[in-house]
Amino acid sequence: MFRWHFAILMGALLSSFAARGVAAQTSANGQLYSALYVSEDSTGTQLWDSYHGIRFNAAPLADRSVRVKGDLRVARRGDPEDWSERVYSLYADWAAPSRNVDVRVGRQFLYRGVLNWSVDGGMVTVRPAPKVDVGIVAGMAVPIDRSLDVRSWEDGGTIGAFSSYRFTPKSRVDVSYVQRLSNDKIAWRQLGASVAGAFSGDFYYNGQLDYNLEKEEVQAGRLRLMYIVTQWTVSAEFNRQLPRIFEDSYFNIFEIEAFNQLRGGLHYRFGRYGAGAQYLHTMYAEDESADAVLISFDSPWGTIGTALQGGYGGDRTGVFGEIRYNVLPELTLMARSSYYSYERRTVSIEEDATAVSGGLRYRPIRPLVLQGEIQQSANSYLDSDVRALLRVQYAFDLSSPR
């Protein structure tokens, strides 16, 4: 069973690093965590779901040019309870002494333009000049449930490339390309370009355009502008987005429409406090649109705010808040609450939804964090839904000095 292999592998890995750290210049650090989530399903059966995982960054060789990084989790959930595993990432990374070549092999998450999913495969990045990097990727798309299974090339084969050039430390341009197979046919093929930078240190910009080569249309377009002057931050944003639907998907029988969204924001900071407001105007197909206003106030102890929405999708009014208060240096009180009054899109009937949670976070020693939380929610389907969450997190460092 994978869960036993996982436990044995992690135990052997940590023991090995602990032993070798005495005699060699090796290192390993990361986090071990466990969580217990207690709830009830729709039939009233009580569920005791447990989660256990590890995130680590290790250098098994004395020169530390090779690093092994991973993020793995096992869980026991449901009724009847069943074990499942998720491998979010697990790869080896080699960097040349000159830092101009980097090779990564294994399960890895990619976020370079249109390359923005996980693959089981390899990535090579080359820096032919100080301001330029070029990379290629090849592998299989990771299963949606992040299981240890590896897809076949015909079912998830992915190839991609990317390059970036930095004009200044704050300004850069990127291009990227990705192609993915499904049932041995091209299901996704995109080309992307983006620019980001700043003028005079106060005005920042970020623009991105993704083009779908199969459908010959713009998949996504974004432009963000931000101006910072003394305590004020002013921002504006435009988004155009089509749903991500593969070429062999059943949903391609429908005519897919993009939505366009305009967002404007204003934030004022005074000392350790701040106040902000955002306005969003979203435009859908057939001249439908929706407007939303969000107002918030933040402080060292938390945030409170309100949200107002009207137009397509019905009206919505809500308030929300979060508190984080240090009772003692090692003990933090946490509370969150929200209330929303809303309408369904198809039936203009007003409904309410309320959610409340509260708990404590305790750090008896620096590497160890204990957290307990009670959650409660109510809406038109549930008069009350009470849940409990317990977490334990331990940060380890088995590094030896250089």
N, C-alpha and C positions, 0 to 999 in steps of 0.2 A: 504494500500500500504506500502511496506517495507520502502520506503524512508521517509515516515512520522513517522513510528514507530522508525526508526533510529534516526531522529532528536529529537523526544520526549525523547527517551531513553538517548541520549547523553546529552541533556539539563538537564534532571532530575538527571543524574549521576553527572555532574559537579556542579549543584546547591547543591546537597546533600553534596558533599565533601566540598564545600565552607562553608556551614552552619556548618557542623560537625567539620571542622577544628578549629573553635573557641573554641569548648567545649571539643574536644577529640583529642587524638594523632593519627589522621588519615593523610593520604597523598594521593596526586594525582598529577602527572605531565605528560607532553607529548607535543604533537604538534597538532594544528589545521591548515589545509591548504586548499586552493582553487586555481584552475587554470582555465584559459580560453584559448582555443586553436582555432585559427581562420585559416581556410584553404578552399580549393576548391576541390571538387571531380572531376572525369573524365569528367562529363557533364558540368562543370563550375558552379555548384551550390555551393554557399558559405555555409560553415559549421561553426557553433559556438558551439563547444564542451566544456562543463564545467565539472569540477571534484571537489568534496568536500570530505574531509576525516578527520579522527582523528586517532592518535596513542597515546595510554595512558598506564600508569603504575600506578595502584591505590592500596592502602591498606585500605580497608573499616573497619578494626578492629583495636582496640587500640594497640594490641600486635604486629601487622604487620606481623604475621606469615602467613597470607593469603594475596596474591596479585592477582589482576585481571588485565590482560594485553590484549590489543586489537589493531588491525590495520584494520580499516574499511573505505570504500570509496563508495560514490554514484556518478553517472555520468549521464549527459544528452547529448546524442550524436546522430549523423546520420541525415538523411533526409528521412522521417520525424523524428523529434527528439523523442527520447525515453529514459526513465529512466532505469538505471540498477544499481545493487549494487554488490560490491565485499567485502567479509569478508575474509581477508587474515589470520587473527588470532584473536581468542577471547577465552581466557581460564582463569581458576582459578588455582593458584599455591600455594600449602601448603608445608612449610618446617618445619620439627620438630626442636625444640629448640636445640637439639644436632647436627643438620645439617647432620645427617646420613640417613635421609629418606626425599624424596621429592615426592610429588604427584601432577600431573598436569592433569586437566580435561577440555576438550573443543576442539576447533579448534586450532591446533598447527602445526608448521613446524618442521619436524624431520631431523636432519643431524648427524647421527651416523653411519658411514660406509655405508652399503647397505640400511639403513633406511634413505632415502633422498627425502621424499615428505610429503605433508600435510595430516593430518587425523583428523576426528571428533571422538574423543575417549579419552582414558586415558593412562598415562604413569606413572610408579612407578620406582623410582631410589633409590637403597639402597647402602650404603657405609659401609660394614662390617668391613673394616679396612681403615686406613688413605690413603693408596695408591691404594685401590680397589673400583670400583663401578660396580654395576650390575643393569640392568634395563629391564623391559618388557613393551610392547606397545600392545594395542588392540583398534581397531576402524575401521571406514569406510574411504576409500580414498575420499578426497575432490573433488567435481566436478571441471572440468577443467576451467570453467568460474568463479570459486570462489564465486558462488551464495550462498544464505543462505540455499539452499536445502541440505538435508542429504541423502546420498545414502543408499540403503538397504544393509544388510550384504552380501546377495547373489551376489550383483553387485560390491561391493568394499571392502568387509571385509579384514582387514589387521591385521596380528599379527607379532610381532617381538621381538627380544631380543638383548641385547648388554652388553659388559663388557669391562673394561679397567684396566690396571695395570701400575702404574708409577714406573719405576726403580729409576729415579731421577727427580727433578723438570723439566728437559728438555727432558727426554726420557720416552716413553710410548709404550705400545702395546695394540691394540684394536681388538676385534672380534665382529661380528654382524651377524644377521640372519633376513630375512624378507620373508613373504609369503602373497600373495594377491589373492583374488578371483575375478572372472568375470564370469557372467552367472552361478554362483554356481559351478565353476570349478577353479582349481588352474591355474592362468594366469602368475604368477611371483613368483619364489622361488630362493633366492640367499643366499650365505654364503660369508662373507667378512672378511678380516684380514688386519691390517695395523700396521706399526711401524714408529716411528718418534723420533728424538733425535739429539744430538750433541756430537761431540768428541772435547775435548780440548777447547771448547767454540768458535772455529772458523769454524769448519766443521759441516754442518748440513745435515741431510738425512731424507727422507720421502718416504716410500714405501707402496703400497696398491695393493691388489689382490682381485677381485670380481669373484666368481664362480657361474655360472648358473646351478643349480641343476636339472632343467627340461631338458635342452639340453646337460648337461654334458660337458660344455666347459667354458673356461675363458671368462667372460663378459668384464672385464676391468683389465688392469694392469698398474701401474704407479711407476716410480722410479725417485725421484728428489734429486739432490745433489747440495750443495752450499758451497762455501768456501769464507770467508771474511778475508782479510788481509789489514790492514791500509785503504787506500782509494779504494782498488780494491775489486770487487765482481765477482767471477767466478761461473757460474752455468751450470748444465747439466741435461737433462731430457729425459726419454723414456716413451712413452705412447702407449698402445694398447687398442683399443676401438671397441666394437661391438655396433650397434644401439640398443636402448632399445625398443624391440618389444615384446608385450605380446603374450602368447601362443595361444590365440584365435584370434589373429589379421590376417586379410586378407593377410598382407604382408609376412607372413610366407611361402607363396607359392614360394617366390623367395629365391635363395641361397644368404644368407647374408654374406658378407665378411668384415672382420675387417680391419681397417687401423692402421699402425704403424707409429709413428712419433718420430724423434730425434730432440732435440732442444739444442743448446748451446748458452750461453750468456756471455757477458763481460761488466762490468760497472765500470767507474772510477769517483770518487767524489772528486772535488777540491773546498773547501769552500762551497759556496751556489750553486755551479754549478755541472753539471754532464754530462757525455757522455757515450752512451752505444750502443752495437751492438748485434743482435741476428741472428742466422742462424737456419732454420728449414728445415728438409728433411722429407717429408711425403711419405710413401710407400702404394700404393693401390693394388688391385687385378690385376692379369695378368701382373705383372711386370711394372705397371704404377707408376710414381713417380712425385713429384713436389718439387721444391726448392724455398725458400724465404729468403731474407735478409732484416732486419729492422735496421735502424740506427737512433738514436735520440739524441737530446741535450736538457737538461732541466735546468731551472734557476728559481729564485724566481718569475719571471713574466710569465713563461709559458714553452711550449715545442714545438720544431719543429723536423721534422723527414722525412724520406723517406722509401719507401717499394718497393722492387723489387722481382718479382715472375716469375718463368718459369717452363715449363714442363706440366704435366697433368692438364687440365683445362685452358690452354692458358697462354700467357704472360701478366704480369700486372706491370705497373710502376706508382708510385704515390708519392705525397708529402703531408704532413699534418702539421698543427700547431695549437696551442692554446695559447691565451694570457689572463692573469689575472693581471690587473694593478689597484692598489689602488690609485685612483685620490685623495680621501680624506679618512680618517680613516673609515668613514661609507659608502663610495661610491666606488664600484669596477666596472671597465670596463672589459667586457669579449668579446672575439672574437674567433671563430674557423673557420678553412677552410681546405678543402681537395680537391685534384685533382687526378684523376686516369685515366690512359689510359690502356685499357684491351681488351682481346679477349674472345669471347664466346667459350666454349669447342667444340661445334659442327661445328662452322663456324669461320674460321680464318679471321674475319673482325675486324679491330681496331675500338674501340668506346671510347668515353670520358664521364666522369662523374665528375661534380663539385658541391661542397656544401660549403656554406658560412653562418655563423650566427654571430650575434653580439648583445650585449645588456648591460644592467646595473643592478647591484644588490645594493640596498639601504637599510641600516639598521638604521632607525632614532632613535630607542631605541633598547636595547639589545634583547628583546624577539621577535621583529617584523622584518621580512625580506620581502622586496618588490623587484620583479624581472620582467624585461621586456626583450623580445628577438625577433628579426626578423630573420627568417630562409629563405634561398633561395637555390634551387638546380636546376640543369639542366643535362639532359642526352639525349640519343637517342630517348626516348619516350616523353620527356617534354622539350620544349624550356626554360621554366621558371616555377618554382613552389615556390611561396612566401607564407610564413606562419608567424603567430604572436603567441607568447606565453606570457601570463601574469600569474604571480604566487604571492600568498600572503601566508606567513607562520607565525604563532604565537606560541611561546613556552609558556606554562602555568605551573605554579607550585603552587598548593594549599596545600602544605605540612604545617603541624603544627609542632612546635618543640617537641622533645621527652621530 
